Amino acid sequence: MGHVSHRFGLSTKKDGGYSKLIVACSALLSGFTFGFSAFQNVLTASWKGSYGLPQSTASLHQRLNQTFLYFGAMFLSAFYAKLTPRQWLTLSTVFSLVGYLLIYFANWWPVENLIYSQIVMGILSGIGAGFSFGIICITPQNWLDETRNKWNPYLFIGAPIFISALVPFTSYLSTVLGWTGALLIMVGIFFHQAIVATLFHQHSSEIESQKQRAIEEKENKVPFGEKVRDFVSVLKYPGIICMIINCMVCSGFIMSAVFTEVTNIAIEMEINPKLAENLILFSAIPEVLFRPLWGELTKCFGESTLQFAWTLILLASQVAFTFAEDAWMFIIGMILFSLGLAGYSGLKYVILIDLVGGANLNKALFFDQMFDAIMTFVVPTISNLFIESMGTKKVLFIVNTFAAALTLLTSWHIHRVLKRKKENKKESKDENENNEENIVLNEKESLTKED
């Protein structure tokens, strides 16, 4: 398809009108991706109440969902160019729907077999969510340029909005209709993701870049090993390993702990189950306000400076969870988490692009999401093994506190790298301007001598 200058009367230039539509669609997609994952909190609470599931297995489906969300996004990052965003999102819809529909039939299986349904749903819905998550991470960046800092925090603003609406709604439905009735209604709502998918067109520059790359690969017949080395070469960029560590801690440790384990642990701490399954609201509702705040802060501070702020806030949230003995401390932890999450998820892609460039974003995300996926499953699973020996149900948050402290060091290194890059860029610009001035002066002198 050739270049189209307008769609629906909107300019398809970078930062043009259609880029705003892509941002809006990304926000909606994030709602489907994370809003429906949050619905699994309701399932966890329902199953703990109905079937008496222990802490180690009650949230297994959530851990797997979050793990395979990152694996799905990692797979998409590696093979992003093989399909269009709309094709990836179609696969996302199919995988998620199959996962959610399969768990529906678990209601008629023996309770001891529920774990198999949890595993299947967690994996399939996670892969589906991962594909849509990957599209949100990559595709909009090709539509944005000078307005990237402004609009990136809004890419995921749909997530807290959907969570704020769906969690209490599904909690009510599960009370009235049971978890199976609530699930069927949610599946019906989820079908609407397919409509959003139809609007996800690639930017013309991205299409041309992919075509050029395909031609070069065909002409040069690059061996597979060379492609792998080229992919891995992104790790040589200064600061990228530290950034991957930051993302691993923020996503694989902290985000996953909150999204998959807070409800489970709160119920184990004898917090009211209905309040426990709605704790996510104390993160989601404030996040709607916090996301635009971080966008405004980029006008005053660099994104690497703001990284210190959100890592400190996320660290504080884990400390709050570690010492939580009642609902109020859990609520404080959720609000702090919300503030830190809004900054992290809104601006991490800006920092990644600053470090490796837009053309290498998918490569950086591959490694980011690979480690996120591994840690999402490994950290809670291993932490649960030490619950009895350490005499606390909050081992996971203790581990996360130490991990979050580590990110302060890596953030400092990233800040130094980006500061150095900006200084070098400024020096290079000044040098070019001086060279241009010298050329003009030399030309004037030459003309004067000729006269």
N, C-alpha and C positions, 0 to 999 in steps of 0.2 A: 504494500500500500504506500502510495506517495505521501509526501508531506502535506498535511492539512493545516492551514493557518488558523482555522476556527472550528470549534465544535460547539454546537448549541449556542452559537453566537458568542462564544468565549474564546479569547486569544489563546493559542497553544504555544506561545513563546514562553521561555523560562520566566517564572514569576508572573506570568500572565493570568488571565481569568480562569483558565482551565486548571492551572496549578492549585488554585483555591478549592476547586471542586475535588481535586485529587486529595487534598488535605482533609476536606470534609468526609470523603469516602473512607479515607484511612481512619479517621476518628470513629466512623460507624463500624468499620471492620474491627477495630480494637475493642469495641463494645461487644461484638459477637465473640471475639477471641477470648477475652478475659472475663466478660460478664457471665458467659456460660461456664467457664472454668470455676468462677465463684459460686455458681449454683451447686457445685459439688460439695461446698461446705454444708449446704442444706441436706444433701444426701448423707454426708458423714454423720451429721447430728441425728438424722432419722434412723439410720442403721444402728448407731450406737444405742439409741433408745429402744428400737424394735428387736434387735438381735444381740445386744450386749457385746458388741465387738471390742476387743482390747485396743489399747493405744497403739500397739505395734502394727496392727492391720487395718484399723478403722479408716485411716486416711491413705491406704495403699493406692487407691485409684487416683487420688489427687497427686501423690508423688510421681506416679507413672505419667499422668497427664502433663505435669510440669516438665518432667524429664524428656518425654518425647515431643513436647512442644519445642524444646531447644534442639533435639535431634532432627525434627522436621525442618526447622528453620536452618539448621546446619546443612542438611541435604539440599535445600532450596538454594542456599548461598553458593554451593559448589556447582549446581546445575541450573542456575537461574536463567541463563541465556537459552537453554534448551526448549523452554516453553514460554508463552506469553503470560503476563500477570493474570489475565482472565482465565487461562487454562489452569494455572496453579491454584487459583481461587475456586475453580470448579472442583478440582481434586480435594481441596480443603473442605468444601461443603459436603462432598460425598463421604470422606473418611469420618468426619465428625458425626454426621447423621447416622452412619452405620454403627459407630461406637455407642451413641446414646440409645439407639433403638435396641441394640443387643442387651443392654443392661435392663431394659424394661422386662424382658422375659425371666430375669433372675427371680422375680417375685414368686414364680411357681416352682422354683428349684429348691432342693434342700438347703438349709442355711449354711451347712458346711461347704457347699459348692459356691457360695457367694463370692469367695475370693477369686475364683476363675473369671467370673463376670467383671469383677473390679479390674482385673489385669487387662482383659480385652478392651473394656471401655476406656481405661486409662491410656492404653497404647494408641488405639485408633483415634480417639478424640484429641489426644495430644499431638499426633502427627498432623491431623487436620488443622488444629490451632497453630501448629508450627509453620505450616505453609502460608497461612494468612499473616502470621506474625512476620515472617520473612519478607513478604511483599510490602508490608507497612514500613519495614526498616529500609528497604532498598529503592523501590519504585518512586516514591515521592521525592527522593533526593535528586533524581534526574530532572524533576520539574522545577526545583528550587535552586536559586543561586544567591543573589544578594539578600533575599528575604529568608534564607534558611534558618538563621538564628531566631527570627521572629516566629516562624510557623512550626518549627520542629516540636516545641512543647505541646502543640495542639494535635499532633498526629495520634496521640494515645488518650486524648481527653474523653473519648467515648467510653473508655473502659470504666472510669469511676462513675460516669453517668448511668451506664447500663447496670453496673453493680448496685448502685444506690436504688435503682428501680426494681431490679429483678430479685435481689436477695429477699427483701421483705415480701414481695409478691409471691415468690415461690415458697417462702416459709409459710405464708397463709394458705397457699394451695395445698401444700403437703399436709397441713392440719385438716383441711376440709376434704380433700380428695385422696390423701395418701401420697406417698412419694411417686408412685407410678402415674397417678393422674397429673401431678405437677410436671413430671418428666414429659409426658405426651404433649402437654400444652407448650412446654419449652421447645420441643422438637418442631412444632408448628411455627413458632416464632423464628427459630433458627433458619428455616427455609428461606427467609428474606435475605440472607447473606448472598444468595445467588443473584439477586437484583443489583446489589451494590457491586458485585463482581463485574457486571457488564460495562460499568463506567471506567474501569481501570485500564486505560490505554497507556501505552508506552510513549515517552517523549520522542520526537523525531531524532534528536541527537543520540539517544540511546539505541534506537533502531539502526542508525547509520554506523554507530560504533560497533555494534554486534555484527553487522554485515561485513564491515572491514576486517574485523578479527577473524571471521569465518573464512574470508577469502585468503587472508594471510596464512591461516592454518592449513588450508587446502593446498596452497601453492608451495608452502615450505614443508608440508607433511611433518609437523612437529611430533616427535615420539612421545608416548604417554609419560615416560619418565621425565622428559623435559617439561611437560605441562605440570607435573607434580612439583618439580623443583621451582618452577615459576610461581606456583601457588604458595609454596612454603617461603619463598623469598620475601614475602610481605613481613615476615617476622624479623627481618633485618632492619626495618625502619626504626630509628631511634624512638624510644618511648612506647612502642606498640606492645611489648611484652608486659610492661607495667600496666598498661591500659587493659590488657586482657585479664590480668590478675584482678584489677579493680572490678571489671565486669563480672568476673567469676564469683567474687565475693558478694557483690551487690545483687546479682541475679541468682547465682547457684546456691549461695548460702542464705542471704537475708530475704530476698523476695520469695523464694521458694518456701522458706520456713513460715513466713507469714501467710502466704496463700494456701499452703497445704497442711500446716500443723497447728495454727493458732486455735482454731475451733476445737480440734482434738485435745490439745493440752489444756485449754480452758475448761472443758468438760471434766477432764481428769482432775483439775483443781477444784472441782465441785462448784464451778460457776454455773448459774442457771442455763440449761441447754438452749433455751430460746434466745437468750442474750448472747450466748457463745456463738451460735450460728449466724448472728447478726453483727458480730464484732467487726467484720469487714466493712460495714457501713461507716464506722468511725475512721476508716482510711479513705473510703471512696468519696464520701461527701466533701470533706475538706480538700481533697485532691482536685476537684473541679475548680476551686478557687486558687489553689497553689500553682497549677500549671501556667496560667497566664502570668502569675507573679514572677516565675523564673524567666519567662520570655522578656519581661520588662527589665529584669535585673541585668540581662545581657547588654543593655544600653549603657550601663554604668561599670560593669565588671566583665573581664574576659571569662570565657567558659572554663578555662583551666583553674582560674581563681575560684569560681563558683563550685568547682568540683570539691574543693576543701570543705565548703559549707555543707554540701549534701552528704559527704562521707561522715562528717562530724554528727550530723543530724541522724543518719542511719545508725551510727554507733550508739547514740543516746537512746534510740528506740530499742535496741537490743538489750541495753542495760536496764531499761524500764521493764521489759519482758522478763529479764532474769530475776528481778526482785519483785515481780508482780505476785501478790497474794490475794488480791481481790479484783473485782471487775474494773474499778477505777484505774488501777495501774495498767491493766490491759488496754483500756481506752486511751490512756496517755501514750502508751507505746504505739498504738495504731495511728494516732494523730501525727506523732513524730515520724513514723514510718511513711505516712502519706506525704509529708512535706519533703522528706529526702527522696522518695521515689519519684515525685513530680520533677525534681531537678535532674536526677540521674537518667530516667528514661527519656526525658525531653531533650537533653543536650549531649548524651553520650555519642550520638551519631555525628554531631558537629565536631567533637574532639577526634573521633576516629578519622573523619575526612581531613581534618587539620594534620593528623599524623601521617596518613598514608595516601591521601588523595581520593577523590571520588571514584576513580577507575578501579581502585583496589579495595573499595569498601566491602564488596561481597567476600573477598579473600579474608579480610580481617574478621568479618562477622562469622565466617566458617569456624575459625579457631575460638573465637569468643563463645559461640553457641555450643561448640563441642564440649568445652570445659564447663560451661553452665549446665549442660545436660548431665554430665558425669556427677558433678557436685550436688545437683538437685536430688539425685537418688541416693548417692553414697552418704552424704553428710547426715540427713535425718535417719537413715537406716542404721548407720553405725552409732549415732548418738543414742538411739533407742536401746541399743545393747548395754549401755552403761547406766540406764535409769536406776536399776536396783543397786548396783555397786556404789553409785554416787549419792544415792538417797534423795534424788530430786527428779521431778518429771520435766525439768526445764534444761536438761543437758544441752539441747540443741541451741538454745539462746546463749548459753555460756560460751559454747564454741564460736558462735557468730560474733560475740562481743570481741573476742581476741582477733578473729579474722577481720572485722571492721577496723580495728586499731591498725592493722597492717596496711590498710588502704591509705592511711594518712601519709605513710612513707612513699608509697608508689605515686600518690597524687602530687607530692612535692617534686618527684623526678619528672613527671609528665609536665608539670608547670614550667620547670626549668627548660625542658626540651622545646616546648612551644614558644617560650619567651625567646630562646636562642634563634628559633626559626624566624620569628617576626623581626628580630634584630638583623639577621642576615638578609632577609628580604628587603628591609628598609635600606641597608647598606648597598645592596645590589641595585636598588631603585635609584638611590642617590648617585651611585657610580655611573649608571646609565645616563642619568640626567646631565652629569658633569661631562661625560663623553660627548653627548649631543651638543652641549654648549661649546666644547672645545672644537668640534667639527665646524660649527657655525662660525666661530671666531677665526679659525684657520681659513675658511672660505672667504671671509671678509678681508683678511689680510692678503690673501692671494689676489683678490679682485683689486685691492688698493695698489699693490705692487704693479699689476698689469696696467692700471691707469697711469 
